[in-house]
Amino acid sequence: MGLPFLIHLEGKIYSCKHCQTHLGISDDIMSRSFHCRHGKAYLFSKIVNVTVGLKEERMMMTGLHTVSDIFCVGCGSIVGWKYEAAHEKSQKYKEGKFILERFKVSGPDGSHYWVSHDPHVGGSDADDA
Amino acid sequence: MGGVDDNEPPLKRVRVPTVESGRLLKNSSFSEPVTSLVGLMARPLASEGKEDIIGSKGVIKKVEFVRIITKALYSLGYERSGAALEDESGIYLHSSAVNLFRKQVLDGYWDESLVTLRKIDHLDENILKSASFLILEQKFFELLGKNRIIDAVKMLRSEITPLGIKRKRVHELSGCIVSSSKLALLGSANMSTESANSRMKLLEELQKLFPPTVMIPERRLEHLVEQALNVQRDACYFHNSLDSTLSLYTDHQCGTGQIPSQTTQVLHGHHDEIWFLQFSNNGKYLASSSSDRSVIIWEVHEDGRVSLKHTLTGHEKPVIMVAWSPDDCQLLSCGMEEVVRRWDAISGECLHVYEKSGLGLISCAWFPDGKQLLCGVTDQNISLWDLDGKELESWKGLRATRTSDIAVTKDGKWIISLCRETAISLLDREAKREKLIEEEQTITTFSLSKHDKFLLVNLINQEIHLWSIVDEPMLITKYKGHKRSRLVIRSCFGGFEQAFVASGSEDSQVYIWHRDGGDLVRALPGHAGAVNCVSWNPTNHHMLASASDDHTIRVWGLNRVNLKRKDSGYYCNGVVHQCNGNSK
């Protein structure tokens, strides 16, 4: 596993639920209207302390995207994904940005998010201009 | 660099054409004017023309070559060989006038030597005056030594002063007559009981005054050979060997064979990942720290073998860093967000535990006087302690809270720390000055070079940057090739004059680059897990150690097969240029 290199954030911090590794700050959230299998997800412009997995094509609610899963550097658990490329012009704004699944992180106040079984369970993605 | 013409100019250069003083025939009286010599040289006799120049490049004059060899023979004490060479070649080391002059000086015939001095060619008025002054000065001191004070005074007035030079020295000399302590101070060398010795010294001083063609400078041949060796060594791109390996028989070229490339030993002792290791300053010990919460001190034996000496236990968290005291007698170890322990490196005993209640320590470094230490703290402060554990000072300086390197330069002046995610601060606390190294990417770790001239900065984007920190920090080179995406991976300097940079890597290899050129020289496989840290032995340029997640340390040395091949000898007399060209 090695000794992970961890960046320290300041502000309203979202951190990994399992190991409390800092992942992102509230100021970098671009949208709270995303969804994933486990419920809510946030779009961040900047994320730290994650490693990026292999690129793959995924059909999302808003179309086909090239994404890579992202993993917490501290414990290795999957915390969301990164948009590498969007195939539709209207979705290009997501390129290079990150999704953190709300279920996987502790909020700035330390709060956790419990999975709710609601109609959106079936799909990932969303937001839309 | 120079060929044979690159002599240091004598004090007063004589304006004659820089041609050798020609064949110095044994029996000729040396009263020919210089111009006739020039006439001779302008039209060399057809049969002699070719023989005057030797060597394939056509730049070595035979007369000069033979004369410096003759001089070298005499310097080595081979009187008969020197004389034989002069005889056989017909080329004389010194003109007869110079020979006579030398003899007269050594025998103390001062007045006669002054006469002969005027008969020597190529000496202008200034040289004559300076030389006369030196000779008369020696005569003066010897007179004083024999207590012939009246004669000395007379001489000072009538012979030395009229020369009209070195007035200050003349005053000092007259002071010697009156004050015996001053005499002792100034003239002891000249009056020493071994008068032969002081006269030899006088001759050497005179030699320095004369143009080199008149009296060949001492050790001229040795100087030329050393120059050539320096050129070869400087041109050796991968130079990493001792001076003792320089030979006159072949042009020197290390090639990459002098860089550690082969695992010579695998050290087992830790039970878990090894995150840090460092050789002691004297290269005789190696300290490693592990997530198994222990520190191990290994001993490096004369033959290069490494064996376990002490296992230091006591930390309750993984140990992330160790630091050798400047005298190598003590070791600091830092537990992860825990405490710093100070150990006696010889006995293995724990001498002190440094802690801050409610907080954890994240790095440690010694002050060069060995009496104070610096620690990074989880609250982003830097703390200064004395050995007994008294906290002397504390100031906010760190960005990170989990790991953050700290270093102090050997003059105790600059404290180096990671003050922002992308910046390193070099702080002069006394002068309240701060220099900054600013990067565009996040900095993970850094490493200070042996003489505090460079800082090696590891970045999050898999680049290592070399910064010069002597004056204003300046980025010099970048090194790429290794892998880093999650872990704290460290790099270091090493090799002859720190000419190389080595780093660990997440792909389990050890990477080595040429420091100045930036080119990757080695990627060494062997470990079965990420290589977290590397350390190059400061006193053995052929030994490198690496620490890995595979619970082992590997000691790397020279490739034995290559070594054998080099010994079987291939000849190079400089006709073919052997050294690797510098591709930069």
Contacts between the chains, C-beta under 8 A, distances in Angstrom:
chain1	res1	chain2	res2	distance
A	1	B	273	6.9
A	1	B	549	6.9
A	2	B	273	6.2
A	2	B	275	7.3
A	2	B	486	6.8
A	2	B	487	3.9
A	2	B	488	7.4
A	2	B	506	7.6
A	2	B	529	7.9
A	2	B	530	5.1
A	2	B	532	6.0
A	2	B	549	5.2
A	3	B	273	7.7
A	3	B	275	4.8
A	3	B	291	7.4
A	3	B	318	7.4
A	3	B	320	6.1
A	3	B	336	7.7
A	3	B	403	7.0
A	3	B	487	6.0
A	3	B	488	4.7
A	3	B	532	6.6
A	4	B	486	5.5
A	4	B	487	5.9
A	4	B	488	7.1
A	5	B	403	7.0
A	5	B	444	4.8
A	5	B	445	8.0
A	5	B	460	7.2
A	5	B	486	7.0
A	5	B	487	6.0
A	5	B	488	4.6
A	5	B	489	8.0
A	6	B	400	7.5
A	6	B	402	5.0
A	6	B	403	7.6
A	7	B	400	7.4
A	7	B	421	6.4
A	7	B	442	6.1
A	8	B	399	6.4
A	8	B	400	4.9
A	8	B	401	4.9
A	8	B	402	7.0
A	48	B	442	8.0
A	51	B	485	5.1
A	51	B	486	5.4
A	52	B	485	7.9
A	73	B	486	4.8
